[in-house]
Amino acid sequence: MKNARFVLLVAVAFIWPPVRSHASEGVVSLEVLLSAPLYSSITAAPDGSRFAWVENRRGVRNVWVASGEPLAAAPITRFNQDDGQDISQLSFSPAGNVLAFVRGSAPSFDSIAPDPASTAFGAKVEIWVWHAGSDAAAFGVGTAPDVSPDGKRLAFLREGKIFISSTREPEKATAVVAVRGKLHSPRWSPDGGKVAFVSDRGDHGLVGIYTIDTKSVAWIAPGFGSDRAPAWSPDGARIAFLRMPPDPVKSTLDPEPPARFEIWVADANTGKAHAAFRSADRTAGHAQDEELWPVQWAAEDLLVFPWEHDNWSRLYAVPAKGGQATPLSPSRCEARTPRLSGTGDRLFYVANCGDLDRSHVWSVQVPGGKPRILTPGAGIESGPAAGIRQVVILAATARQAGVPTVLDSETGVTRPLMPGAAEWPASLLVDPEPVAIRARDGVEIHAQLFHRSDVSGRRPAVIYVHGGPARQMLLGWPPYAPGGYYHRAYAMNQHLASKGHLVLSVNFRSGTGYGRAFRLAPGRGPQGAAEYQDVAAAARYLRGRSDVDPSRIAVWGGSYGGYLTALALARDPALFAAGVDIHGVHDWSAALRTEEPDRAWNAADMRLAVASSPIFSLGRWQAPVLIVHGDHDARVRFSQSLDLVQRLETLPHPPDVETLLVPDEVHLFLRYSSWISILERASDFFDRRLRGPTHAAASR
């Protein structure tokens, strides 16, 4: 690089030693805050006898299983390294005595599995299997495991085919389905005689059933739509699935166009099918991934599903034979992660009803019950995994990270199943306060304010913008999703607040939690960057506070938040003094062409996409910036940050640019050491760039 003002910092885990907690000064180190274990993938056995989850303790991931009365947990794996190999796709046998899961992450855009530890021979994605009474053992390469009803066989994906094997003899695995399309979602029938699956063929998708005895595949009601999410009826006689019909109304730039959906039910033997439900409008139930969009069979032959018919993501039930949909969750709030009890007559879910900036566990009898909150108060709860009476949830507060907790579904009594972090500095953390801010076009946005009340005078302020954009930050430690990303961001905001900074976390339009109209706000992203108005409104709000130095307001965020950070620095140099841009999109036109290289993009759309990008306003950029990116990022390519750095360097008056490249890391930053390096580098950047004569001393 020719520009002497450009600083290149290539990250490896040991460049910056850990910063120790300085409790006597009231500053809580990132090392301490990130020591809180991350818990994910809480799963219940269908008979309610056991529960399982993944623990990530400083990057060391292990699977735990809880059983007995009272429930007690023990690890079933013994991994001991921060190697960045994720654990997911937990699948119990119906009796809970066998558990399968996947270790490793799917291959990236270059067909190479993520290996952020840069091992000499690369990483592999493999299935592990646990049998009650022993530790889990490696089964072999594969993904999407589903354990048969008798617990003796495993259906899974390998090399684009569906395989079946004995759970104890993986070397005898046999390919049984190798049809066209990208295969996924293998699901055993209740009698173990069939396997349902999905063949994704790009512009449409099919649900198929493989019959073990005849070794044949039958397609279920093939149509022109995209069929997905097959679910067997309890008796195995029928199969329900979701169909997304082809939609002629689609903006070329809209990342989430309004969509219709249908729920179909088919006879598993004859293939005769009917539509049990059709949405009359383009209001598909919102979900961040297909795992959260199931069609579930409930008691009295009802199907449970989410729908945004009245602007809010609510849960509904419809008879499998067809009929009118009945709401199961309240309006004016969003319900997520529905899970039925083993008996199918009670639904548990997470919702923000009456408390839009938190999440709590609710339940309702199916059908005809009244929704009831099970975890009221100021906590943040997620999950849930439903047994017969006991439910395991992830329970957190504003000052305590979430831990697996057993909840008695009748009494509401809770008991932690895992210990929290040792020597946790709860007394040194702050309770974020809710703030409502109105943008210049009248849109109201929610935000969370972190500040130490014992710091006097005008202080620096930092705005945090989340990624997604269909995400929501809460008034407490956020649930694990996805990859612990927002757990780390919340920890960073608490750390900055402990240093005396005032931190404002902004839930900008196009995020989730506040209804469909808010999430699908017009002009968002490459269609006009409408959500930037909310970031600018947050800066103006901070400038109006008597405890903020208006000349020292910074902004940071990752992914979509990185995009909005760069946009803020490019568009409003008078508002922002510095920024940390973590793997943001900087040129929408390039990102769209990368995602769909064969598409004939409309020229006017591409001009609008460029105008909605940070690169369009680079001539105004003045503030120093730290740009962070992993070079194996499949979600936002590394070239996005490389291009921005090169453009900034050629400006007549280039800003100070620092960079942090994390070799072999992916979008979610899989290693704990990567997070420590990134966030400590960002904290140091803010210390240096926001230092000034009016900086209030942080003391406690």
C-alpha distance (Angstrom), angle and dihedral (degrees) to the residues before:
residue distance angle dihedral
M1 . . .
K2 3.80 . .
N3 3.79 98.7 .
A4 3.81 109.9 94.1
R5 3.81 90.2 -156.9
F6 3.80 91.1 62.6
V7 3.82 114.2 98.2
L8 3.80 119.2 -161.6
L9 3.80 117.1 -158.9
V10 3.79 115.6 177.9
A11 3.80 111.1 -160.3
V12 3.74 127.5 -132.1
A13 3.76 121.6 159.7
F14 3.80 97.4 -104.3
I15 3.83 101.3 47.4
W16 3.82 94.5 91.0
P17 3.79 114.7 38.5
P18 3.82 116.2 -138.8
V19 3.78 115.8 -83.4
R20 3.81 111.7 -125.9
S21 3.78 121.9 -132.5
H22 3.81 113.4 -95.7
A23 3.79 97.4 -158.3
S24 3.81 92.7 164.8
E25 3.82 88.9 63.1
G26 3.79 93.9 44.5
V27 3.81 92.3 -114.9
V28 3.79 116.0 130.9
S29 3.78 112.8 -153.8
L30 3.76 124.0 -130.8
E31 3.78 89.1 -123.7
V32 3.80 89.5 62.6
L33 3.80 95.1 42.4
L34 3.80 93.4 47.9
S35 3.80 91.3 48.2
A36 3.81 89.2 79.7
P37 3.83 106.6 107.5
L38 3.79 118.2 -113.4
Y39 3.80 117.1 -133.9
S40 3.79 124.8 -163.5
S41 3.81 146.1 156.7
I42 3.81 96.3 40.5
T43 3.82 103.1 -169.5
A44 3.82 134.4 -179.9
A45 3.78 127.3 -150.0
P46 3.82 109.5 -116.5
D47 3.82 91.2 -113.7
G48 3.81 91.8 49.8
S49 3.80 93.6 -121.2
R50 3.80 97.5 119.5
F51 3.79 141.8 21.3
A52 3.81 129.6 -158.2
W53 3.80 137.3 -169.0
V54 3.80 142.5 166.4
E55 3.78 121.0 -108.7
N56 3.80 120.5 -157.4
R57 3.81 109.2 -167.9
R58 3.82 110.8 179.2
G59 3.78 89.3 -31.4
V60 3.82 96.3 -46.5
R61 3.79 106.6 119.5
N62 3.80 124.7 -159.1
V63 3.80 137.6 163.2
W64 3.81 120.3 -121.4
V65 3.81 128.1 -164.5
A66 3.81 124.6 -158.6
S67 3.80 123.6 -160.0
G68 3.79 141.8 143.8
E69 3.80 134.1 60.9
P70 2.93 109.3 -49.7
L71 3.80 95.4 25.8
A72 3.81 114.2 -107.6
A73 3.82 125.8 -179.3
A74 3.80 132.3 -141.0
P75 3.82 133.1 172.3
I76 3.80 119.1 -105.4
T77 3.83 95.6 -170.9
R78 3.82 130.1 53.4
F79 3.80 106.3 -155.7
N80 3.81 113.5 154.8
Q81 3.82 108.1 179.8
D82 3.80 136.9 83.4
D83 3.81 91.3 -127.8
G84 3.81 98.6 144.9
Q85 3.80 93.9 -118.9
D86 3.79 106.5 143.3
I87 3.83 124.2 -146.6
S88 3.81 119.4 -143.0
Q89 3.83 146.8 132.0
L90 3.81 96.3 68.8
S91 3.82 111.7 -169.5
F92 3.84 125.6 -178.1
S93 3.77 126.9 -161.3
P94 3.83 111.7 -116.9
A95 3.83 91.4 -101.1
G96 3.81 92.3 47.3
N97 3.81 94.5 -125.1
V98 3.83 95.2 112.2
L99 3.80 127.4 48.1
A100 3.80 127.6 -175.7
F101 3.79 126.7 -170.5
V102 3.81 141.7 163.1
R103 3.79 126.4 -111.7
G104 3.80 115.6 -161.3
S105 3.80 134.8 29.8
A106 3.79 130.1 -87.6
P107 3.82 117.3 -91.0
S108 3.79 114.4 -86.9
F109 3.81 131.6 -128.6
D110 3.80 89.2 -67.7
S111 3.84 93.2 52.1
I112 3.82 90.3 -110.8
A113 3.81 120.1 124.8
P114 3.82 113.4 -121.5
D115 3.80 112.2 -92.9
P116 3.82 106.2 173.8
A117 3.80 91.3 167.6
S118 3.84 87.8 63.8
T119 3.79 93.6 -133.2
A120 3.77 116.7 -170.1
F121 3.81 96.6 -111.4
G122 3.80 102.8 30.2
A123 3.78 131.8 -115.1
K124 3.79 131.7 -71.6
V125 3.78 132.8 -152.6
E126 3.77 110.6 -129.9
I127 3.78 142.4 166.0
W128 3.79 122.2 -119.3
V129 3.81 124.2 -161.0
W130 3.80 129.9 -156.7
H131 3.79 126.3 -162.3
A132 3.80 118.8 -165.6
G133 3.79 111.1 -94.0
S134 3.80 97.1 30.4
D135 3.79 141.7 62.0
A136 3.79 120.7 -91.8
A137 3.81 116.4 -91.8
A138 3.79 134.2 -158.0
F139 3.80 110.7 -93.3
G140 3.80 102.5 -177.3
V141 3.78 144.2 -89.6
G142 3.79 113.1 -36.1
T143 3.80 148.8 92.5
A144 3.84 141.0 -136.9
P145 3.84 97.0 42.6
D146 3.81 118.6 -167.9
V147 3.81 119.6 -174.8
S148 3.81 117.2 -138.5
P149 3.82 120.1 -116.1
D150 3.81 92.2 -102.7
G151 3.81 91.9 48.0
K152 3.80 92.4 -124.7
R153 3.82 102.2 101.4
L154 3.76 137.4 47.4
A155 3.81 128.5 -150.8
F156 3.80 113.6 -160.3
L157 3.80 146.0 147.7
R158 3.79 125.0 -98.0
E159 3.81 129.3 162.2
G160 3.81 91.0 -8.5
K161 3.83 93.0 -55.6
I162 3.80 135.2 100.9
F163 3.80 113.5 -113.7
I164 3.80 131.3 -169.9
S165 3.79 123.7 -156.4
S166 3.76 143.2 159.7
T167 3.81 108.6 -93.4
R168 3.82 87.9 -128.3
E169 3.82 99.5 41.8
P170 3.81 108.2 47.8
E171 3.79 91.4 163.1
K172 3.81 88.2 71.5
A173 3.81 94.7 58.2
T174 3.81 112.6 141.9
A175 3.80 129.4 -160.6
V176 3.80 108.8 -123.1
V177 3.83 104.5 167.8
A178 3.80 124.4 38.8
V179 3.80 103.2 154.2
R180 3.80 127.2 143.3
G181 3.78 122.2 -73.0
K182 3.78 135.1 42.7
L183 3.80 104.1 -57.8
H184 3.78 122.6 -145.8
S185 3.82 145.0 144.6
P186 3.85 101.7 48.5
R187 3.83 107.7 -169.1
W188 3.82 127.0 -175.4
S189 3.80 118.0 -133.6
P190 3.83 114.2 -120.5
D191 3.83 91.5 -105.0
G192 3.81 93.5 48.7
G193 3.79 93.0 -122.7
K194 3.80 99.3 108.8
V195 3.80 141.4 34.8
A196 3.80 121.0 -149.2
F197 3.80 119.0 -155.3
V198 3.80 144.1 162.7
S199 3.80 127.6 -114.5
D200 3.81 108.8 -159.0
R201 3.81 108.5 -158.0
G202 3.78 99.6 178.1
D203 3.80 104.4 -111.1
H204 3.83 92.0 35.1
G205 3.77 140.2 13.0
L206 3.80 136.0 -145.9
V207 3.80 134.7 -151.8
G208 3.80 112.2 -139.8
I209 3.80 135.1 -174.7
Y210 3.79 121.6 -148.1
T211 3.82 114.0 -156.9
I212 3.81 114.2 -149.1
D213 3.82 98.0 -151.5
T214 3.81 97.7 47.8
K215 3.83 95.9 31.7
S216 3.78 88.8 -137.0
V217 3.80 137.3 132.8
A218 3.80 123.9 -136.1
W219 3.80 122.8 -170.4
I220 3.78 115.4 -136.3
A221 3.82 114.9 -132.9
P222 3.82 94.4 -38.3
G223 3.78 112.4 -149.7
F224 3.78 143.8 160.0
G225 3.81 93.7 -89.3
S226 3.78 133.0 85.4
D227 3.83 107.7 -94.5
R228 3.80 119.7 -162.2
A229 3.83 147.9 142.6
P230 3.84 101.2 53.3
A231 3.82 115.1 -160.3
W232 3.81 125.4 -172.8
S233 3.80 120.8 -135.9
P234 3.84 112.7 -117.1
D235 3.82 91.4 -103.6
G236 3.82 93.3 45.7
A237 3.81 93.1 -126.0
R238 3.83 94.9 113.2
I239 3.74 140.2 29.8
A240 3.81 127.6 -149.5
F241 3.77 124.8 -157.7
L242 3.79 142.7 170.5
R243 3.80 120.6 -108.7
M244 3.80 123.4 -164.7
P245 3.85 105.1 -163.6
P246 3.80 119.2 -144.5
D247 3.79 107.9 -85.0
P248 3.82 118.6 -148.9
V249 3.81 92.4 -166.6
K250 3.77 107.5 78.7
S251 3.78 132.0 136.1
T252 3.77 111.1 -138.8
L253 3.81 89.8 -133.8
D254 3.81 100.1 41.9
P255 3.83 109.7 107.9
E256 3.82 90.5 -163.0
P257 3.81 111.7 25.5
P258 3.81 118.0 -170.0
A259 3.78 108.1 -86.5
R260 3.78 140.7 -163.4
F261 3.78 122.3 -141.6
E262 3.79 140.1 -168.7
I263 3.80 134.0 -160.7
W264 3.79 114.1 -142.0
V265 3.80 130.1 -167.2
A266 3.80 122.1 -160.7
D267 3.78 136.9 -175.1
A268 3.80 103.4 -111.6
N269 3.81 92.8 -143.2
T270 3.80 104.4 40.3
G271 3.80 99.2 26.7
K272 3.80 90.9 -133.4
A273 3.81 106.2 151.5
H274 3.78 143.0 -178.0
A275 3.78 136.5 -172.9
A276 3.81 107.8 -106.2
F277 3.79 91.5 -174.0
R278 3.81 139.3 9.8
S279 3.77 124.0 -172.2
A280 3.79 107.7 -126.6
D281 3.77 92.5 -148.4
R282 3.78 140.0 27.7
T283 3.80 95.9 -83.5
A284 3.78 106.5 118.2
G285 3.79 114.6 179.4
H286 3.77 107.9 -94.6
A287 3.79 121.1 -118.5
Q288 3.77 131.5 159.2
D289 3.79 92.0 -136.9
E290 3.79 138.2 2.5
E291 3.81 92.5 -99.5
L292 3.82 87.7 69.0
W293 3.82 92.7 48.3
P294 3.80 103.8 67.3
V295 3.77 128.9 154.0
Q296 3.80 103.7 -139.3
W297 3.80 131.4 -166.9
A298 3.79 111.2 -129.1
A299 3.79 134.1 -178.1
E300 3.82 120.5 -62.0
D301 3.81 91.7 29.4
L302 3.80 94.9 -68.9
L303 3.80 128.4 148.8
V304 3.80 119.1 -141.1
F305 3.82 121.6 -151.9
P306 3.85 142.2 149.0
W307 3.82 123.5 -105.3
E308 3.81 136.3 174.7
H309 3.80 97.3 -152.4
D310 3.84 93.9 134.4
N311 3.85 95.9 36.7
W312 3.83 93.6 -91.3
S313 3.80 127.0 92.4
R314 3.81 100.3 -115.4
L315 3.80 134.2 166.0
Y316 3.79 120.5 -113.0
A317 3.80 139.1 -177.8
V318 3.80 126.3 -144.8
P319 3.83 129.4 178.9
A320 3.80 112.4 -101.6
K321 3.81 88.6 -127.9
G322 3.81 88.5 57.6
G323 3.77 134.4 -97.6
Q324 3.76 143.4 121.1
A325 3.79 121.4 -22.3
T326 3.82 116.0 -119.0
P327 3.83 119.4 -154.7
L328 3.81 116.5 -120.9
S329 3.82 99.6 -179.4
P330 3.84 130.2 50.3
S331 3.78 125.7 -94.7
R332 3.83 127.7 -114.6
C333 3.81 91.0 45.3
E334 3.80 137.6 67.9
A335 3.80 126.6 -109.0
R336 3.81 121.3 -157.7
T337 3.82 142.4 174.6
P338 3.82 99.1 24.0
R339 3.80 113.6 -161.1
L340 3.81 125.7 -178.0
S341 3.78 123.2 -143.1
G342 3.80 118.0 -112.0
T343 3.80 89.8 -98.7
G344 3.82 91.3 52.1
D345 3.80 94.7 -131.8
R346 3.79 99.6 99.8
L347 3.78 128.3 56.4
F348 3.80 123.8 -155.0
Y349 3.79 122.0 -166.4
V350 3.80 144.6 153.2
A351 3.81 120.0 -109.4
N352 3.81 141.6 164.3
C353 3.81 95.1 -140.5
G354 3.80 111.0 157.3
D355 3.80 89.7 -2.7
L356 3.80 109.3 61.8
D357 3.81 95.3 179.7
R358 3.82 97.3 52.3
S359 3.81 135.2 50.5
H360 3.81 126.6 -132.4
V361 3.80 137.2 178.1
W362 3.81 116.8 -104.7
S363 3.79 133.8 179.5
V364 3.80 137.3 -162.5
Q365 3.79 134.3 -176.1
V366 3.80 114.1 -116.0
P367 2.93 115.9 -104.4
G368 3.77 118.8 19.1
G369 3.80 102.2 -5.9
K370 3.78 129.0 137.1
P371 3.84 114.8 -113.3
R372 3.80 112.3 -109.8
I373 3.80 129.3 -166.8
L374 3.81 111.9 -130.5
T375 3.82 99.9 -175.8
P376 3.81 109.6 39.8
G377 3.78 121.8 170.1
A378 3.78 136.8 59.8
G379 3.81 97.7 -44.5
I380 3.80 130.6 110.7
E381 3.79 112.5 -128.1
S382 3.79 130.3 179.9
G383 3.77 139.4 161.4
P384 2.98 121.2 47.6
A385 3.81 120.8 -160.3
A386 3.80 109.8 -178.0
G387 3.78 126.4 -146.0
I388 3.79 124.3 169.2
R389 3.80 98.5 -72.7
Q390 3.78 102.2 -18.5
V391 3.78 120.9 75.6
V392 3.80 124.2 -168.2
I393 3.79 115.0 -145.5
L394 3.80 137.8 169.3
A395 3.81 106.3 -111.7
A396 3.82 123.5 -165.9
T397 3.80 139.6 157.5
A398 3.80 135.6 -157.6
R399 3.82 89.8 -85.3
Q400 3.81 103.3 27.6
A401 3.81 126.6 64.4
G402 3.80 116.3 -128.6
V403 3.80 123.6 -85.1
P404 3.83 130.5 -176.1
T405 3.78 106.5 -90.2
V406 3.79 131.8 -176.5
L407 3.79 114.3 -129.7
D408 3.80 123.6 -163.5
S409 3.80 101.4 -136.5
E410 3.81 92.9 -150.8
T411 3.81 103.4 42.9
G412 3.83 99.4 26.3
V413 3.82 90.1 -131.6
T414 3.82 112.8 151.0
R415 3.80 133.1 -159.1
P416 3.83 125.9 -176.3
L417 3.79 113.7 -120.0
M418 3.81 95.3 -165.1
P419 3.81 132.3 39.3
G420 3.79 119.5 -111.2
A421 3.79 124.2 -125.2
A422 3.80 115.7 -55.0
E423 3.82 117.2 -105.5
W424 3.79 91.3 6.2
P425 3.85 111.7 -170.6
A426 3.82 97.7 -137.5
S427 3.81 92.5 148.7
L428 3.81 90.9 58.3
L429 3.80 94.8 52.8
V430 3.81 127.1 84.8
D431 3.79 134.4 -127.6
P432 3.81 106.5 -122.9
E433 3.80 114.1 -127.6
P434 3.82 124.7 -136.3
V435 3.80 114.8 -111.9
A436 3.81 128.4 -175.2
I437 3.82 117.3 -152.8
R438 3.78 128.0 -177.2
A439 3.78 120.7 -145.7
R440 3.81 121.1 -140.6
D441 3.80 91.7 -99.1
G442 3.83 90.4 56.5
V443 3.82 99.9 -102.9
E444 3.81 112.2 141.6
I445 3.78 117.0 -140.7
H446 3.78 132.7 -169.6
A447 3.80 123.1 -129.9
Q448 3.80 139.4 172.4
L449 3.80 120.3 -129.8
F450 3.82 120.0 -150.0
H451 3.79 116.3 -168.4
R452 3.78 141.7 143.6
S453 3.77 110.2 -121.1
D454 3.82 92.0 -154.1
V455 3.82 94.1 63.8
S456 3.78 113.2 95.2
G457 3.79 132.1 -162.4
R458 3.78 130.2 27.4
R459 3.76 112.5 -37.1
P460 3.82 137.8 -176.7
A461 3.81 116.3 -88.2
V462 3.78 130.9 -151.7
I463 3.81 126.4 -158.9
Y464 3.81 117.3 -150.7
V465 3.82 120.4 -156.8
H466 3.80 118.3 -169.4
G467 3.79 126.9 -137.4
G468 3.77 131.6 -121.4
P469 2.94 95.6 56.9
A470 3.83 87.3 -131.4
R471 3.79 92.6 66.9
Q472 3.81 135.8 103.2
M473 3.79 132.1 -151.8
L474 3.81 114.7 -144.8
L475 3.79 141.1 -152.8
G476 3.78 89.6 -96.1
W477 3.76 145.2 21.0
P478 3.81 104.3 -34.3
P479 3.81 124.4 -124.6
Y480 3.78 118.1 -97.9
A481 3.79 104.0 -86.2
P482 2.92 129.0 158.5
G483 3.80 110.7 -0.3
G484 3.81 93.8 -39.1
Y485 3.80 88.7 -71.1
Y486 3.80 96.5 140.4
H487 3.79 93.0 38.6
R488 3.82 85.4 64.4
A489 3.81 93.3 43.4
Y490 3.81 91.4 52.1
A491 3.81 89.4 49.3
M492 3.80 89.3 51.9
N493 3.80 91.5 51.6
Q494 3.82 90.6 50.9
H495 3.81 89.7 48.4
L496 3.81 92.9 51.4
A497 3.81 90.6 47.3
S498 3.82 90.2 51.5
K499 3.81 87.7 56.7
G500 3.78 90.0 58.4
H501 3.81 98.6 -98.6
L502 3.77 118.3 133.7
V503 3.82 107.2 -127.1
L504 3.81 125.6 -160.8
S505 3.82 117.5 -169.2
V506 3.82 108.9 -160.6
N507 3.81 125.7 -152.7
F508 3.80 96.2 -156.6
R509 3.80 124.8 -166.2
S510 3.82 114.5 -78.1
G511 3.80 88.7 47.6
T512 3.78 124.5 112.7
G513 3.79 131.4 -109.0
Y514 3.81 99.9 60.1
G515 3.78 103.4 70.5
R516 3.77 139.5 -80.1
A517 3.82 96.3 -76.0
F518 3.79 90.5 56.1
R519 3.81 92.6 47.0
L520 3.81 93.6 46.7
A521 3.80 95.2 41.5
P522 3.82 111.7 163.4
G523 3.77 119.4 -102.9
R524 3.79 96.7 22.4
G525 3.80 125.9 151.9
P526 3.82 114.5 -16.6
Q527 3.81 89.3 1.5
G528 3.82 93.5 71.3
A529 3.82 109.8 -48.2
A530 3.82 91.8 -108.0
E531 3.81 91.6 164.9
Y532 3.79 90.6 65.7
Q533 3.81 86.8 76.0
D534 3.80 87.4 69.0
V535 3.81 93.1 53.6
A536 3.80 90.8 49.6
A537 3.82 90.0 47.7
A538 3.80 89.2 53.3
A539 3.82 90.4 53.3
R540 3.80 91.3 49.5
Y541 3.81 89.8 49.4
L542 3.81 90.2 53.6
R543 3.81 92.2 46.8
G544 3.79 88.2 57.0
R545 3.80 94.5 55.6
S546 3.79 118.2 98.8
D547 3.83 92.0 -141.0
V548 3.84 95.6 56.5
D549 3.79 127.8 82.4
P550 3.84 100.7 -135.0
S551 3.80 91.2 -153.4
R552 3.81 92.0 60.5
I553 3.78 107.9 54.4
A554 3.82 115.3 134.2
V555 3.79 133.4 -176.7
W556 3.80 133.4 -149.7
G557 3.78 139.7 173.4
G558 3.79 145.3 137.7
S559 3.81 133.4 -116.5
Y560 3.83 104.8 -17.6
G561 3.79 85.3 7.9
G562 3.79 88.6 54.4
Y563 3.81 88.7 53.1
L564 3.81 91.3 52.4
T565 3.82 91.1 45.0
A566 3.80 91.7 55.3
L567 3.80 90.3 43.6
A568 3.83 90.1 53.4
L569 3.79 93.0 51.0
A570 3.81 91.9 46.1
R571 3.81 98.5 45.1
D572 3.81 105.0 34.1
P573 3.81 114.2 33.9
A574 3.82 89.8 159.4
L575 3.82 91.7 60.8
F576 3.81 104.0 41.8
A577 3.80 127.6 56.4
A578 3.83 98.4 -176.5
G579 3.80 143.1 -11.3
V580 3.79 144.7 -158.6
D581 3.80 110.4 -145.4
I582 3.82 112.5 -168.1
H583 3.83 114.3 -166.5
G584 3.79 94.8 -38.7
V585 3.80 129.2 170.0
H586 3.80 108.0 -107.1
D587 3.81 101.4 170.6
W588 3.80 115.0 35.4
S589 3.80 92.7 -170.6
A590 3.80 92.2 58.7
A591 3.82 92.0 44.2
L592 3.81 92.6 51.7
R593 3.79 92.8 47.9
T594 3.81 90.1 49.4
E595 3.80 91.5 52.1
E596 3.82 94.5 47.3
P597 3.82 107.9 18.7
D598 3.81 94.6 166.7
R599 3.78 95.6 52.9
A600 3.79 120.9 106.9
W601 3.78 99.3 -129.0
N602 3.80 119.5 -153.2
A603 3.82 110.4 -112.0
A604 3.82 93.7 -136.7
D605 3.80 90.2 51.5
M606 3.78 90.7 51.4
R607 3.81 91.3 50.8
L608 3.82 89.3 52.1
A609 3.80 90.4 47.5
V610 3.81 90.7 53.8
A611 3.81 91.6 46.8
S612 3.83 88.0 52.8
S613 3.81 91.2 53.6
P614 3.81 132.0 89.2
I615 3.82 91.1 -120.0
F616 3.82 89.5 67.3
S617 3.82 92.9 66.1
L618 3.80 102.7 34.5
G619 3.80 93.0 122.3
R620 3.82 89.9 73.9
W621 3.82 96.3 48.0
Q622 3.82 112.1 119.7
A623 3.82 108.4 145.4
P624 3.80 124.1 96.6
V625 3.79 114.7 -105.7
L626 3.80 139.1 -166.4
I627 3.82 111.2 -147.5
V628 3.82 117.2 -162.1
H629 3.80 128.4 -172.3
G630 3.79 141.0 156.8
D631 3.79 112.1 -135.4
H632 3.84 95.7 -137.5
D633 3.80 93.5 56.6
A634 3.81 111.5 141.0
R635 3.82 96.3 177.5
V636 3.81 97.0 55.8
R637 3.77 111.6 12.3
F638 3.80 119.6 -126.2
S639 3.81 87.8 -123.0
Q640 3.82 88.3 73.7
S641 3.81 91.6 66.2
L642 3.80 94.8 36.6
D643 3.80 90.2 54.4
L644 3.81 92.1 48.9
V645 3.80 92.8 50.6
Q646 3.79 91.6 50.2
R647 3.81 92.0 48.8
L648 3.82 92.7 48.9
E649 3.78 91.4 49.8
T650 3.81 92.0 57.3
L651 3.82 95.5 53.1
P652 3.83 116.2 114.9
H653 3.81 89.0 -118.9
P654 3.81 104.9 23.2
P655 3.80 118.9 -162.4
D656 3.78 122.2 -125.4
V657 3.80 105.8 -83.7
E658 3.79 125.5 -168.2
T659 3.78 121.6 -176.3
L660 3.76 136.0 -161.1
L661 3.79 117.7 -166.3
V662 3.81 116.0 -169.9
P663 3.82 108.1 -157.7
D664 3.82 116.8 -130.9
E665 3.82 93.7 -4.3
V666 3.81 121.6 137.1
H667 3.78 131.5 -144.2
L668 3.82 96.7 -79.1
F669 3.84 94.7 44.8
L670 3.79 100.0 -124.7
R671 3.81 99.6 -159.2
Y672 3.79 125.8 76.6
S673 3.81 89.3 -143.6
S674 3.82 89.1 57.5
W675 3.80 91.5 54.3
I676 3.81 91.7 47.7
S677 3.81 91.0 51.1
I678 3.81 94.4 46.0
L679 3.80 99.0 45.2
E680 3.79 95.9 41.1
R681 3.80 88.7 50.0
A682 3.82 89.4 50.3
S683 3.82 91.9 47.6
D684 3.79 90.8 50.6
F685 3.82 89.7 47.6
F686 3.80 91.3 55.1
D687 3.82 90.8 46.2
R688 3.78 90.8 55.7
R689 3.81 99.4 37.4
L690 3.82 98.2 43.1
R691 3.79 97.1 42.1
G692 3.80 111.9 121.9
P693 3.79 144.6 148.4
T694 3.81 93.1 -92.2
H695 3.78 95.1 49.8
A696 3.82 105.6 135.0
A697 3.77 115.8 -128.9
A698 3.78 113.2 -113.6
S699 3.76 109.7 -133.2
R700 3.72 133.9 151.8
